[in-house]
Amino acid sequence: PMDHALDALGRIDAQIGRSLARFRAESSASATQLETDARGSVDRISRLFQSMTATGGPAFELDLSESATVRADQQDFEEILGNVLDNAFKWANRRVRLSLRAEDGDCVVTIEDDGPGIEDDDLKRVLASGHRLDRAKPCSGLGLGFVDDLVTVYGGALTLGRSAHLGGLSVEVRLPSPGPTRPAAPSAEAKTTRPARDRRPAAAPLARPV
């Protein structure tokens, strides 16, 4: 009974947190000039998790492109990174790997671990609000549903699968990068009026002398 009650409270807490985060992200996503330095955010969040490596946690590997930008609020983007990395470090045995690249107009972050991974049948369930695959891991599984909400709000995609490099879970976060700024359409007052063409019939040609 106690376990069921804790699970119910966990689901309620996760639903409230996800709703608030989604509301904030939707407000941010409506801004037209969103641009976050993805490389800078990855550097900041990575430093926090590298301290876990220094105290006996999993080895943390980074594979970063020189620069990448993302069309998302900085706080939301860093919460996405933090939640996925938190999940990876909880389940990893010895290694966690993060890669960042720009690809086809998107910013792509892939986070992998060498833990047990997630079976195909559980991939959709793990994104459900408050669902936990293993009660022995506190809050495990809660962050990925939250991440899925934020990524969707910003027009991106979250892909879960088996890591080809490490054998555990692979989480790919794909978010659009800022595109080129298009010039605004001229207002009605700014449009110039072209003079109307003279529509009078052309004069008849002069008759040639015989």
MIDO-487589 format. One line per 5 residues: number of its first residue (from 1); for each residue x, y, z of N, C-alpha, C. Coordinates in Angstrom, 1 decimal, decimal comma, padded with zeros to 4 digits. Each point is the difference from the previous one (the first is absolute). Layout:
N
NUM) X:Y:Z:X:Y:Z:X:Y:Z  ...
//
This chain:
210
1) 000,8:-001,2:000,0:-000,8:001,2:000,0:000,9:001,3:000,0  001,0:-000,1:000,8:000,9:001,2:000,1:000,6:000,3:-001,4  000,5:-001,1:-000,6:000,6:000,2:-001,3:-000,9:000,6:-001,0  -001,3:-000,5:000,0:-001,0:000,5:-000,9:-000,3:001,5:000,2  000,0:000,4:001,3:-000,2:001,4:000,4:001,1:000,8:-000,5
6) 001,3:-000,4:000,2:001,1:000,7:-000,5:000,0:000,2:-001,5  -000,4:-001,1:-000,7:000,0:000,1:-001,4:-001,1:001,0:-000,5  -001,1:000,0:000,7:-001,1:000,9:-000,4:000,5:001,5:000,3  000,6:000,2:001,1:000,5:001,3:000,3:001,1:000,4:-001,0  000,8:-000,9:-000,4:001,1:000,3:-001,0:-000,6:000,4:-001,4
11) -001,1:-000,7:-000,3:-000,7:000,3:-001,3:-000,6:001,4:000,0  -000,6:000,3:001,2:-000,7:001,3:000,1:001,1:001,1:-000,1  001,1:-000,2:000,8:001,0:001,0:000,0:000,6:000,2:-001,4  000,2:-001,1:-000,7:000,6:000,0:-001,4:-000,9:000,8:-000,9  -001,3:-000,3:000,1:-001,0:000,6:-000,9:000,0:001,5:000,2
16) 000,0:000,4:001,3:000,0:001,5:000,3:001,3:000,6:-000,5  001,1:-000,6:000,2:001,3:000,5:-000,5:000,0:000,1:-001,5  -000,5:-001,0:-000,6:000,0:000,0:-001,5:-000,9:001,1:-000,5  -001,2:000,2:000,6:-000,9:001,0:-000,5:000,6:001,4:000,2  000,6:000,3:001,1:000,6:001,3:000,2:001,1:000,2:-001,0
21) 000,9:-001,0:-000,2:001,1:000,1:-000,9:-000,5:000,2:-001,5  -001,1:-000,7:-000,3:-000,5:000,1:-001,4:-000,6:001,4:-000,2  -000,7:000,5:001,0:-000,5:001,4:-000,1:001,1:001,0:-000,2  001,0:-000,1:000,8:001,1:001,0:-000,1:000,7:-000,2:-001,4  000,2:-001,2:-000,4:000,7:-000,2:-001,3:-000,9:000,5:-001,2
26) -001,3:-000,2:000,1:-000,9:000,5:-001,0:000,1:001,5:-000,1  000,1:000,7:001,1:000,1:001,4:000,0:001,3:000,5:-000,6  001,1:-000,8:000,3:001,3:000,4:-000,6:000,1:-000,3:-001,5  -000,7:-001,2:-000,4:000,1:-000,4:-001,4:-000,7:001,0:-000,9  -000,9:000,8:000,6:-000,7:001,0:-000,9:000,9:001,2:-000,4
31) 001,1:000,1:000,7:000,9:001,1:-000,3:000,7:-000,3:-001,4  000,2:001,1:-000,7:000,5:-000,2:-001,4:001,5:000,0:-000,1  000,7:000,6:001,0:001,4:000,1:-000,1:000,8:-000,9:001,0  -000,5:-001,2:000,3:000,6:-000,9:000,9:001,3:-000,6:-000,6  001,1:000,1:000,8:001,2:-000,6:-000,5:000,9:-000,2:001,2
36) 000,4:-001,3:000,2:000,8:-000,4:001,1:001,3:-000,6:-000,5  001,1:000,3:000,6:001,3:-000,6:-000,3:000,0:-001,4:000,6  -000,2:-001,0:-000,8:-000,1:-001,4:000,4:001,3:-000,4:000,6  001,1:000,3:-000,6:001,3:-000,4:000,5:000,3:000,6:001,4  -000,4:001,2:000,2:000,2:000,6:001,3:-000,8:-000,7:001,1
41) -001,3:-000,3:-000,4:-000,8:-000,7:001,0:000,5:-001,4:000,3  000,4:-000,7:-001,0:000,6:-001,3:000,2:001,2:000,1:000,9  000,9:001,0:-000,2:001,2:000,1:000,8:-000,4:000,2:001,5  -001,0:000,9:000,2:-000,4:000,3:001,4:-000,6:-001,2:000,7  -000,9:-000,7:-000,7:-000,7:-001,2:000,7:001,0:-001,1:000,1
46) 000,9:-000,2:-000,9:001,0:-001,1:000,0:000,9:000,2:001,2  000,4:001,2:000,4:000,9:000,2:001,1:-000,6:-000,5:001,3  -001,4:000,2:000,1:-000,6:-000,5:001,2:000,1:-001,5:000,1  -000,2:-000,7:-001,1:000,0:-001,5:000,1:001,4:-000,5:000,0  001,0:000,7:-000,5:001,4:-000,4:000,1:000,5:-000,1:001,4
51) -000,6:000,7:000,9:000,4:-000,1:001,4:-000,4:-001,3:000,6  -001,1:-000,7:-000,6:-000,4:-001,3:000,4:001,1:-001,0:-000,4  000,6:000,2:-001,1:001,0:-000,9:-000,5:001,2:000,1:000,9  000,3:001,1:000,5:001,2:000,2:000,9:-000,2:-000,7:001,3  -001,3:-000,3:000,4:-000,3:-000,6:001,3:-000,3:-001,5:-000,2
56) 000,4:-000,6:-001,1:-000,2:-001,4:-000,2:-001,2:-000,4:-000,9  -000,6:001,0:-000,6:-001,2:-000,2:-000,9:000,5:-000,5:-001,3  -001,0:-000,3:-000,9:000,4:-000,4:-001,4:000,9:001,0:-000,7  000,9:-000,5:-000,9:000,8:000,8:-000,8:-000,9:000,8:-001,0  000,3:001,3:-000,2:-000,9:000,8:-000,8:000,8:000,5:-001,2
61) -000,4:-000,5:-001,2:000,6:000,3:-001,3:-000,7:001,1:-000,8  000,7:000,9:-000,6:-000,7:001,1:-000,7:000,6:000,0:-001,4  -000,9:000,2:-001,0:000,3:000,1:-001,4:-000,8:001,2:-000,5  000,6:001,2:-000,1:-000,7:001,2:-000,2:000,5:000,6:-001,3  -001,0:000,6:-000,8:000,4:000,7:-001,2:000,5:001,4:000,5
66) 000,6:000,7:-000,9:000,6:001,3:000,3:-001,1:001,0:000,5  -001,1:000,0:-000,7:-001,1:000,9:000,4:-001,3:-000,5:-000,5  -001,0:000,3:000,8:-001,4:-000,4:-000,4:-001,0:000,9:000,8  -001,0:000,4:-000,7:-001,0:000,8:000,7:-001,4:-000,7:-000,1  -000,9:000,4:000,9:-001,3:-000,7:000,1:-001,1:001,1:000,2
71) -001,1:-000,2:-000,7:-001,1:000,9:000,1:-000,9:-000,4:001,2  000,5:000,3:001,2:-000,7:-000,3:001,2:000,5:000,9:001,2  -000,8:000,1:001,0:000,4:000,8:001,1:001,2:-000,7:000,7  001,0:000,7:000,5:001,2:-000,6:000,6:-000,4:-000,8:001,2  -000,9:000,5:000,9:-000,4:-000,8:001,2:-000,6:-001,3:-000,4
76) -000,9:000,0:-001,0:-000,7:-001,2:-000,4:001,0:-001,0:-000,6  000,9:000,5:-000,8:001,0:-000,9:-000,7:000,9:-000,6:001,1  000,4:000,7:001,0:000,9:-000,5:001,0:-000,8:-001,0:000,9  -001,3:000,2:000,2:-000,8:-001,0:000,7:-000,1:-001,3:-000,8  -000,1:000,1:-001,3:000,0:-001,2:-000,8:001,3:-000,8:000,2
81) 001,1:000,7:-000,1:001,3:-000,6:000,1:000,1:-000,6:001,4  -000,3:000,7:001,0:000,2:-000,4:001,4:-000,9:-001,3:000,3  -001,2:000,0:-000,5:-000,9:-001,2:000,3:000,5:-001,2:-000,7  000,5:000,1:-001,3:000,5:-001,2:-000,7:001,3:-000,5:000,6  000,9:001,0:000,3:001,2:-000,5:000,7:-000,2:-000,6:001,3
86) -000,9:000,6:000,8:-000,3:-000,6:001,3:-000,5:-001,5:-000,1  -000,8:-000,2:-001,0:-000,5:-001,4:-000,3:001,1:-000,9:-000,4  000,9:000,5:-000,9:001,2:-000,8:-000,4:000,9:-000,3:001,1  000,3:000,9:000,9:000,9:-000,2:001,1:-000,5:-001,0:001,0  -001,4:000,0:000,2:-000,6:-000,9:000,9:000,1:-001,5:-000,5
91) -000,1:-000,2:-001,3:000,0:-001,3:-000,5:001,3:-000,5:-000,6  001,0:000,8:-000,2:001,2:-000,4:-000,6:000,8:-000,9:001,0  000,8:-000,9:-000,6:000,9:-000,8:000,8:001,4:000,7:000,1  000,5:000,4:-001,1:001,4:000,6:000,0:000,1:001,2:-000,9  -000,9:000,1:-001,1:000,2:001,1:-000,9:-001,2:000,7:-000,4
96) 000,1:001,3:-000,2:-001,1:000,8:-000,6:000,7:000,9:-001,1  -000,7:000,1:-001,1:000,6:000,7:-001,1:-001,0:001,1:-000,6  000,4:001,2:-000,2:-000,8:001,0:-000,5:000,7:000,6:-001,3  -000,8:000,1:-001,1:000,5:000,5:-001,2:-001,0:001,2:-000,5  000,6:001,0:-000,6:-000,7:001,1:-000,4:000,4:000,3:-001,5
101) -001,0:000,2:-000,8:000,4:000,3:-001,4:-001,2:000,8:-000,7  000,4:000,8:-001,0:-001,0:000,7:-000,8:-000,2:-000,9:-001,3  -001,3:-000,2:-000,3:-000,3:-000,9:-001,1:-001,3:000,4:-000,7  000,0:000,3:-001,3:-001,2:000,3:-000,8:-000,9:001,1:000,7  000,6:001,0:000,4:-000,7:001,1:000,6:-000,5:-000,2:001,4
106) 000,5:-001,1:000,7:-000,4:-000,4:001,3:001,2:000,0:000,9  -000,2:000,1:001,3:001,0:-000,3:001,0:-000,4:-001,3:000,6  001,0:-000,9:000,0:-000,2:-001,4:000,4:000,9:-000,4:001,2  -000,6:-000,3:001,1:000,7:-000,5:001,2:-000,3:-001,5:000,2  001,0:-000,8:000,1:-000,2:-001,4:000,3:000,7:-000,4:001,3
111) -000,8:-000,6:000,9:000,6:-000,4:001,3:-000,2:-001,5:000,2  001,1:-000,7:000,2:000,0:-001,5:000,1:000,6:-000,4:001,3  -000,4:-001,2:000,4:000,7:-000,6:001,2:000,2:-001,5:-000,3  000,7:-000,7:000,9:000,3:-001,4:-000,1:-000,8:-000,8:001,0  -001,2:000,5:000,4:-000,8:-000,7:000,9:-000,9:-001,1:-000,7
116) -001,1:-000,4:000,6:-000,8:-001,1:-000,5:-000,8:000,4:-001,2  -000,2:001,3:-000,2:-000,9:000,5:-001,1:-001,4:-000,2:000,3  -000,9:000,2:-001,0:-001,4:-000,2:000,2:-000,5:-000,9:-001,1  -000,8:-001,0:000,4:-000,6:-000,9:-001,0:-000,9:000,8:-001,0  -000,2:-000,5:-001,2:-000,8:000,7:-001,0:-001,4:000,2:000,5
121) -000,6:-001,0:000,7:-001,4:000,1:000,5:-000,1:001,0:001,1  001,1:000,4:000,6:-000,1:001,0:001,1:000,3:001,4:-000,5  000,5:000,2:-001,2:000,4:001,3:-000,4:-001,1:001,1:000,0  -001,2:-000,4:-000,3:-001,1:001,0:000,0:-000,5:000,2:001,5  000,0:-001,1:000,8:-000,4:000,1:001,3:000,9:000,9:000,9
126) 001,3:000,0:-000,3:000,9:000,8:000,8:-000,3:001,5:-000,2  -000,6:000,4:-001,0:-000,3:001,4:-000,2:-001,4:000,4:000,6  -000,7:-001,0:000,5:-001,3:000,4:000,7:000,3:000,7:001,3  -000,9:000,9:000,3:000,2:000,9:001,2:000,1:-000,8:001,3  001,2:000,1:000,6:000,1:-000,6:001,3:000,3:-001,5:000,0
131) 000,2:-000,6:-001,2:000,2:-001,4:-000,1:001,5:-000,3:000,3  000,2:-001,1:000,9:001,3:-000,4:000,4:000,2:-001,5:-000,4  001,1:-000,3:-000,7:000,2:-001,4:-000,3:000,6:-000,8:001,2  000,7:000,7:000,9:000,7:-000,6:001,1:-000,1:000,9:001,2  -000,7:-000,5:001,0:-000,2:000,8:001,2:001,3:000,1:000,8
136) 001,0:-000,8:-000,3:001,3:000,0:000,7:000,8:001,3:-000,4  -000,4:000,6:-001,1:000,7:001,2:-000,5:-000,9:001,2:000,3  000,3:000,8:001,0:-000,9:001,1:000,3:-000,3:000,9:-001,1  -001,2:000,3:-000,3:-000,5:000,9:-001,1:000,5:-000,4:-001,4  000,5:-001,3:-000,2:000,4:-000,4:-001,3:-001,2:000,0:-000,9
141) 000,2:000,4:-001,2:-001,1:000,0:-001,0:-000,9:001,2:000,0  000,1:000,8:001,1:-000,9:001,2:000,0:000,5:001,1:-000,9  001,3:000,2:-000,1:000,6:001,1:-000,8:-000,2:-000,2:-001,5  -000,1:-001,2:-000,5:-000,1:-000,1:-001,4:-001,3:000,4:-000,6  -001,1:-000,2:000,8:-001,3:000,5:-000,5:000,0:001,5:000,0
146) 000,6:000,6:001,0:000,1:001,5:000,1:000,8:000,5:-001,2  001,1:-000,7:-000,3:000,8:000,4:-001,2:-000,8:000,0:-001,3  -000,8:-001,1:-000,1:-000,8:-000,2:-001,2:-000,9:001,2:-000,2  -000,6:000,5:001,1:-000,9:001,1:-000,1:000,7:001,3:-000,5  001,1:000,3:000,6:000,7:001,2:-000,4:000,5:-000,1:-001,4
151) 000,6:-001,1:-000,4:000,5:-000,2:-001,4:-001,2:000,2:-001,0  -001,2:-000,5:000,3:-001,1:000,1:-000,9:-000,5:001,4:-000,1  000,0:000,8:001,1:-000,4:001,4:000,0:000,8:000,8:-001,0  001,3:-000,3:000,0:000,9:000,7:-000,9:000,2:-000,5:-001,4  -000,9:-000,9:-000,3:-000,1:-000,6:-001,4:001,1:-001,0:-000,3
156) 000,6:-000,6:001,1:001,0:-001,0:-000,2:-000,5:-001,4:000,1  001,0:-000,9:000,1:-000,4:-001,5:000,1:001,0:-000,6:001,0  -000,6:-000,9:000,8:000,7:-000,8:001,0:000,0:-001,5:-000,4  001,2:-000,6:-000,2:000,0:-001,4:-000,4:000,8:-000,8:001,0  -000,7:-001,1:000,5:000,7:-000,9:000,9:000,3:-001,3:-000,7
161) 001,1:-000,6:000,3:000,4:-001,3:-000,6:001,2:-000,6:000,7  000,6:-001,0:-000,7:001,2:-000,7:000,5:001,2:000,7:-000,5  001,0:000,3:000,9:001,2:000,6:-000,4:000,9:-001,0:-000,8  000,4:000,4:-001,2:000,9:-000,8:-000,8:001,4:000,1:000,6  000,3:001,0:000,7:001,4:000,2:000,5:000,2:-000,7:001,4
166) -001,0:000,2:000,9:000,2:-000,4:001,4:-000,9:-001,2:000,4  -001,1:-000,2:-000,8:-000,9:-001,2:000,3:-001,1:000,3:000,9  -000,1:001,2:000,6:-001,1:000,3:000,9:-001,0:000,9:-000,7  -000,6:000,9:000,7:-001,0:000,9:-000,6:000,7:001,1:-000,8  -000,6:000,3:-001,1:000,4:001,2:-000,8:-001,2:000,9:-000,1
171) 000,2:001,3:000,4:-001,0:001,0:-000,1:000,4:001,1:-001,0  -000,7:000,2:-001,1:000,4:001,0:-000,9:-001,0:001,1:000,1  000,5:001,2:000,2:-000,8:001,2:000,1:000,3:000,9:-001,3  -001,0:000,2:-000,8:000,1:000,7:-001,2:-000,9:001,3:000,1  000,7:001,2:-000,1:-000,8:001,2:000,1:000,5:000,9:-001,2
176) -001,0:000,8:-000,5:000,4:000,9:-001,1:001,0:001,0:000,4  000,9:000,3:-000,9:000,9:001,2:000,2:-000,7:001,2:-000,6  000,4:001,2:000,5:-000,5:001,2:-000,6:000,3:000,1:-001,5  -001,0:000,4:-000,8:000,2:000,1:-001,4:000,3:001,5:-000,3  000,3:000,3:-001,3:000,3:001,3:-000,3:-001,2:000,9:000,1
181) 000,3:001,2:000,5:-001,1:001,0:000,2:-000,5:000,5:-001,3  -001,3:-000,1:-000,2:-000,6:000,4:-001,3:-000,4:001,5:000,2  000,1:000,8:-001,1:-000,4:001,4:000,1:-001,5:000,1:000,2  -000,4:000,9:000,8:-001,5:000,2:000,2:-000,6:000,5:-001,2  -001,3:-000,4:-000,2:-000,7:000,5:-001,2:-000,3:001,5:000,2
186) 000,0:000,8:-001,1:-000,2:001,4:000,2:-001,5:000,2:000,4  -000,2:001,1:000,8:-001,4:000,3:000,4:-000,7:000,7:-001,1  -001,3:000,1:000,2:-000,8:000,6:-001,1:000,4:001,4:-000,2  000,4:000,7:001,1:000,4:001,4:-000,2:001,4:000,1:-000,8  000,8:-001,0:000,2:001,4:000,0:-000,6:000,0:-000,4:-001,4
191) -001,1:-000,6:-000,5:000,0:-000,4:-001,4:-000,2:001,2:-000,9  000,8:000,0:-001,1:000,0:001,1:-000,9:-001,1:-000,3:-001,0  -000,7:001,1:-000,4:-001,1:-000,2:-001,0:000,6:000,3:-001,4  000,0:-001,0:-000,8:000,5:000,1:-001,4:-001,1:000,8:-000,9  000,5:000,9:-000,8:-001,0:000,7:-000,9:-000,7:-001,0:-000,9
196) -001,3:000,2:-000,2:-000,7:-000,9:-000,9:000,5:000,2:-001,4  000,0:-001,1:-000,7:000,4:000,1:-001,4:-001,0:000,7:-000,9  000,4:000,7:-001,0:-000,9:000,7:-000,9:-000,7:-001,0:-000,8  -001,3:-000,2:000,2:-000,8:-001,0:-000,7:-000,7:000,5:-001,2  000,3:001,3:-000,5:-000,7:000,5:-001,2:000,5:-000,8:-001,2
201) -000,9:-000,2:-000,9:000,3:-000,8:-001,2:001,1:000,7:-000,8  000,9:-000,8:-000,6:001,1:000,5:-000,8:-000,5:000,7:-001,2  000,6:001,0:-000,5:-000,4:000,7:-001,2:000,2:-000,9:-001,2  -001,0:000,2:-000,9:000,1:-000,8:-001,3:001,2:000,4:-000,8  000,7:-001,0:-000,6:001,2:000,4:-000,8:-000,4:000,8:-001,2
206) 000,9:000,9:-000,4:-000,2:000,9:-001,1:000,0:-000,9:-001,3  -000,9:000,3:-000,9:-000,1:-000,7:-001,3:001,2:000,3:-000,8  000,7:-001,0:-000,6:001,1:000,3:-000,9:-000,5:000,4:-001,3  000,8:001,0:-000,7:-000,5:000,5:-001,3:000,2:-001,2:-001,0  -000,9:000,0:-001,0:000,0:-001,1:-001,0:001,0:000,4:-001,1
//
